[in-house]
Amino acid sequence: LNTKVYAESGGSSMEVDIDDMIKSTDFGLLFGAGIDINIGSVVITLDGRYNFGLTDLNNNLVPGYTFKTNAIQILAGVGFAIK
């Protein structure tokens, strides 16, 4: 969506568009687990997920380095029965 780098040093700032230096497509694996706990008419939801990036996104931004996406996601929710 947006591949800009912002830098600030000594009171001056700079913005650089690195769109051509980062690959636009990413593939990965997503692992997760969740549980729903029923408490009367209320449901408590807990989920955890891990995203493991497979694609090297470096397109000559920093030669010799690998950039991959990795993320941990945690979800907690409360549901109510509507009658």
Backbone as a printed PyTorch tensor [residue, N CA C, xyz], in Angstrom:
tensor([[[  0.8040,  -1.1970,   0.0000],
         [  0.0000,   0.0000,   0.0000],
         [  0.8440,   1.2560,   0.0000]],

        [[  1.8790,   1.2550,   0.8450],
         [  2.7190,   2.4380,   0.9510],
         [  4.1260,   1.9840,   1.3160]],

        [[  5.0950,   2.3450,   0.5100],
         [  6.4770,   1.9410,   0.7830],
         [  7.3610,   3.1740,   0.8510]],

        [[  7.1470,   3.9540,   1.8910],
         [  7.9470,   5.1540,   2.1060],
         [  8.7180,   5.0150,   3.4040]],

        [[  9.9200,   5.5530,   3.4060],
         [ 10.7670,   5.5550,   4.5950],
         [ 10.9000,   7.0000,   5.0510]],

        [[ 10.6700,   7.2250,   6.3420],
         [ 10.8020,   8.5570,   6.9320],
         [ 12.0370,   8.5800,   7.8220]],

        [[ 12.8560,   9.5950,   7.6660],
         [ 14.0700,   9.7140,   8.4710],
         [ 14.1830,  11.1510,   8.9790]],

        [[ 14.7030,  11.2750,  10.1970],
         [ 14.8940,  12.5960,  10.7930],
         [ 16.2500,  12.6240,  11.4740]],

        [[ 17.0170,  13.6930,  11.2220],
         [ 18.3340,  13.8160,  11.8200],
         [ 18.7220,  15.2880,  11.8840]],

        [[ 19.1770,  15.7160,  13.0290],
         [ 19.6680,  17.0790,  13.1960],
         [ 18.6490,  18.1590,  12.8600]],

        [[ 17.3760,  17.9070,  13.1290],
         [ 16.3430,  18.9040,  12.8730],
         [ 15.7820,  18.8830,  11.4640]],

        [[ 16.3500,  18.1110,  10.5720],
         [ 15.8010,  18.0100,   9.2180],
         [ 15.2090,  16.6180,   9.0180]],

        [[ 14.1910,  16.5460,   8.1730],
         [ 13.5450,  15.2580,   7.9220],
         [ 13.5420,  14.9700,   6.4270]],

        [[ 13.3580,  13.7040,   6.1000],
         [ 13.4230,  13.2760,   4.7090],
         [ 12.4410,  12.1340,   4.5000]],

        [[ 11.8260,  12.0800,   3.3190],
         [ 10.9180,  11.0060,   2.9610],
         [ 11.3900,  10.4080,   1.6350]],

        [[ 11.5450,   9.0750,   1.6010],
         [ 12.0260,   8.3980,   0.4050],
         [ 11.0320,   7.3120,   0.0240]],

        [[ 10.6250,   7.2750,  -1.2390],
         [  9.7400,   6.2330,  -1.7460],
         [ 10.5960,   5.0610,  -2.2130]],

        [[ 10.4190,   3.8910,  -1.5870],
         [ 11.2350,   2.7170,  -1.9150],
         [ 10.4010,   1.6500,  -2.6270]],

        [[  9.3560,   2.0520,  -3.3260],
         [  8.4360,   1.1290,  -3.9860],
         [  9.1510,   0.1780,  -4.9480]],

        [[ 10.1220,   0.6510,  -5.7040],
         [ 10.8350,  -0.1970,  -6.6660],
         [ 11.8490,  -1.1250,  -6.0020]],

        [[ 12.1270,  -0.9150,  -4.7240],
         [ 13.1300,  -1.7110,  -4.0310],
         [ 12.5290,  -2.8170,  -3.1720]],

        [[ 11.1860,  -2.8860,  -3.0980],
         [ 10.4810,  -3.8900,  -2.3060],
         [  9.5240,  -4.6400,  -3.2280]],

        [[  9.5210,  -5.9660,  -3.1560],
         [  8.5980,  -6.7560,  -3.9720],
         [  7.1650,  -6.5240,  -3.5040]],

        [[  6.2230,  -6.5470,  -4.4400],
         [  4.8330,  -6.2060,  -4.1200],
         [  3.9800,  -7.4170,  -3.7580]],

        [[  4.4760,  -8.6300,  -3.9500],
         [  3.7070,  -9.8360,  -3.6500],
         [  4.4120, -10.6310,  -2.5580]],

        [[  3.6120, -11.1110,  -1.6110],
         [  4.1610, -11.8510,  -0.4830],
         [  3.3610, -13.1440,  -0.2990]],

        [[  4.0530, -14.2400,  -0.0620],
         [  3.4170, -15.5130,   0.2430],
         [  3.8940, -15.9730,   1.6110]],

        [[  3.0120, -16.6500,   2.3380],
         [  3.3900, -17.1140,   3.6620],
         [  2.4900, -18.2300,   4.1430]],

        [[  2.7970, -18.7420,   5.3120],
         [  2.0050, -19.7700,   5.9760],
         [  1.4250, -19.1820,   7.2490]],

        [[  0.1860, -19.5510,   7.5480],
         [ -0.4940, -19.0580,   8.7420],
         [ -0.9090, -20.2510,   9.5840]],

        [[ -0.4810, -20.2570,  10.8350],
         [ -0.8460, -21.2950,  11.7890],
         [ -1.6280, -20.6400,  12.9130]],

        [[ -2.6470, -21.3230,  13.4040],
         [ -3.4110, -20.7230,  14.4820],
         [ -4.2330, -21.7360,  15.2450]],

        [[ -4.7170, -21.2880,  16.3880],
         [ -5.5860, -22.0940,  17.2340],
         [ -6.4880, -21.1480,  18.0150]],

        [[ -7.6420, -21.6630,  18.3870],
         [ -8.5710, -20.8380,  19.1410],
         [ -9.4650, -21.6700,  20.0210]],

        [[-10.1060, -20.9830,  20.9330],
         [-11.0240, -21.6460,  21.8500],
         [-12.1950, -20.7010,  22.1490]],

        [[-13.3800, -21.2700,  22.2450],
         [-14.5670, -20.5310,  22.6680],
         [-15.0090, -21.0990,  24.0110]],

        [[-15.2230, -20.2380,  24.9770],
         [-15.6390, -20.6470,  26.3130],
         [-17.0510, -20.1120,  26.5520]],

        [[-18.0020, -21.0380,  26.7410],
         [-19.3940, -20.6510,  26.9990],
         [-19.6110, -20.4380,  28.4860]],

        [[-20.1000, -19.2530,  28.8270],
         [-20.4420, -18.9160,  30.2120],
         [-21.8770, -18.4040,  30.1880]],

        [[-22.8360, -19.3210,  30.3530],
         [-24.2410, -18.9370,  30.2490],
         [-24.5600, -18.4880,  28.8270]],

        [[-25.0600, -17.2640,  28.6800],
         [-25.3960, -16.7370,  27.3540],
         [-24.2450, -15.9160,  26.7610]],

        [[-23.0780, -15.9420,  27.4110],
         [-21.9060, -15.1950,  26.9450],
         [-20.8570, -16.1880,  26.4280]],

        [[-20.2170, -15.8370,  25.3320],
         [-19.1440, -16.6670,  24.7740],
         [-17.8580, -15.8440,  24.7640]],

        [[-16.8170, -16.3540,  25.4080],
         [-15.4980, -15.7240,  25.4040],
         [-14.6660, -16.4340,  24.3230]],

        [[-14.0710, -15.6580,  23.4190],
         [-13.2710, -16.2090,  22.3280],
         [-11.8100, -15.8040,  22.5100]],

        [[-10.8980, -16.7790,  22.4100],
         [ -9.4550, -16.5260,  22.4620],
         [ -8.8110, -17.2280,  21.2630]],

        [[ -8.0730, -16.4840,  20.4620],
         [ -7.3870, -17.0210,  19.2830],
         [ -5.9410, -16.5540,  19.2760]],

        [[ -5.0710, -17.3700,  18.7480],
         [ -3.6790, -17.0000,  18.5370],
         [ -3.2340, -17.4880,  17.1670]],

        [[ -2.4780, -16.6720,  16.4490],
         [ -2.0210, -17.0230,  15.1020],
         [ -0.5760, -16.5750,  14.9060]],

        [[  0.1230, -17.3110,  14.0230],
         [  1.4820, -16.9300,  13.6560],
         [  1.5830, -16.9590,  12.1380]],

        [[  2.0400, -15.8660,  11.5480],
         [  2.2380, -15.7500,  10.1080],
         [  3.7310, -15.8650,   9.8280]],

        [[  4.0880, -16.8490,   9.0080],
         [  5.4840, -17.1090,   8.6560],
         [  5.6840, -16.7730,   7.1860]],

        [[  6.4210, -15.7000,   6.9030],
         [  6.6460, -15.2560,   5.5300],
         [  7.5880, -16.1750,   4.7700]],

        [[  7.2410, -16.4630,   3.5180],
         [  8.0650, -17.3200,   2.6670],
         [  8.8260, -16.5410,   1.5970]],

        [[  8.3690, -15.3300,   1.2790],
         [  8.9410, -14.5440,   0.1890],
         [  9.9930, -13.5660,   0.7020]],

        [[ 11.1360, -13.5280,   0.0220],
         [ 12.1340, -12.4890,   0.2970],
         [ 11.6780, -11.2140,  -0.4040]],

        [[ 11.3000, -10.2040,   0.3650],
         [ 10.7490,  -8.9620,  -0.1900],
         [ 11.8140,  -7.9870,  -0.6610]],

        [[ 13.0760,  -8.2770,  -0.3700],
         [ 14.1660,  -7.3820,  -0.7560],
         [ 14.3760,  -7.4360,  -2.2720]],

        [[ 14.1690,  -6.3220,  -2.9240],
         [ 14.3750,  -6.2090,  -4.3690],
         [ 15.4900,  -5.1970,  -4.6100]],

        [[ 16.6590,  -5.4910,  -4.0300],
         [ 17.8530,  -4.6410,  -4.1390],
         [ 17.7870,  -3.3840,  -3.2750]],

        [[ 16.9770,  -3.4010,  -2.2010],
         [ 16.9730,  -2.2800,  -1.2530],
         [ 18.2790,  -2.2770,  -0.4710]],

        [[ 18.6280,  -3.4220,   0.1260],
         [ 19.8950,  -3.5900,   0.8380],
         [ 20.5000,  -4.9070,   0.3500]],

        [[ 21.4370,  -4.8550,  -0.5930],
         [ 22.0140,  -6.0860,  -1.1430],
         [ 22.6100,  -6.9810,  -0.0580]],

        [[ 22.3330,  -8.2870,  -0.1760],
         [ 22.8680,  -9.2490,   0.7800],
         [ 21.9790,  -9.5150,   1.9760]],

        [[ 20.8430,  -8.8220,   2.1080],
         [ 19.9320,  -9.0220,   3.2330],
         [ 18.6230,  -9.6210,   2.7540]],

        [[ 17.9480, -10.3300,   3.6500],
         [ 16.6540, -10.9340,   3.3690],
         [ 15.5980, -10.2620,   4.2350]],

        [[ 14.4820,  -9.8580,   3.6120],
         [ 13.3600,  -9.2670,   4.3410],
         [ 12.1540, -10.1790,   4.1770]],

        [[ 11.6440, -10.6920,   5.2890],
         [ 10.4500, -11.5390,   5.2640],
         [  9.4770, -11.0520,   6.3200]],

        [[  8.1960, -11.2330,   6.0330],
         [  7.1670, -10.8260,   6.9930],
         [  6.9270, -11.9600,   7.9800]],

        [[  6.8670, -11.6280,   9.2350],
         [  6.4880, -12.5450,  10.3030],
         [  5.6060, -11.7670,  11.2580]],

        [[  4.5500, -12.4150,  11.7370],
         [  3.6330, -11.6960,  12.6240],
         [  2.9980, -12.6480,  13.6180]],

        [[  2.7470, -12.1410,  14.8080],
         [  1.9740, -12.8390,  15.8280],
         [  0.6800, -12.0640,  15.9990]],

        [[ -0.4380, -12.7840,  15.9620],
         [ -1.7400, -12.1500,  16.1300],
         [ -2.4440, -12.7820,  17.3190]],

        [[ -3.0250, -11.9480,  18.1690],
         [ -3.7830, -12.3990,  19.3180],
         [ -5.1550, -11.7540,  19.2640]],

        [[ -6.2040, -12.5640,  19.4220],
         [ -7.5750, -12.0660,  19.3530],
         [ -8.3230, -12.5130,  20.6000]],

        [[ -9.0280, -11.5810,  21.1920],
         [ -9.9080, -11.8780,  22.3110],
         [-11.2440, -11.2120,  22.0390]],

        [[-12.3150, -11.9350,  22.2910],
         [-13.6300, -11.3640,  22.0160],
         [-14.6810, -11.8870,  22.9680]],

        [[-15.7880, -11.1540,  23.0250],
         [-16.9320, -11.5220,  23.8460],
         [-18.1670, -11.5110,  22.9600]],

        [[-18.9310, -12.5940,  22.9900],
         [-20.1590, -12.6670,  22.2090],
         [-21.3640, -12.8200,  23.1320]],

        [[-22.4780, -12.2310,  22.7120],
         [-23.7140, -12.2900,  23.4810],
         [-24.8090, -12.8940,  22.6230]],

        [[-25.6140, -13.7620,  23.2250],
         [-26.7370, -14.3720,  22.5120],
         [-27.8630, -13.3520,  22.3900]],

        [[-28.4210, -13.2640,  21.1850],
         [-29.5540, -12.3740,  20.9420],
         [-30.7890, -13.2540,  20.7630]],

        [[-31.7780, -13.0190,  21.5850],
         [-32.9850, -13.8540,  21.5260],
         [-34.1750, -13.0400,  21.0890]]])
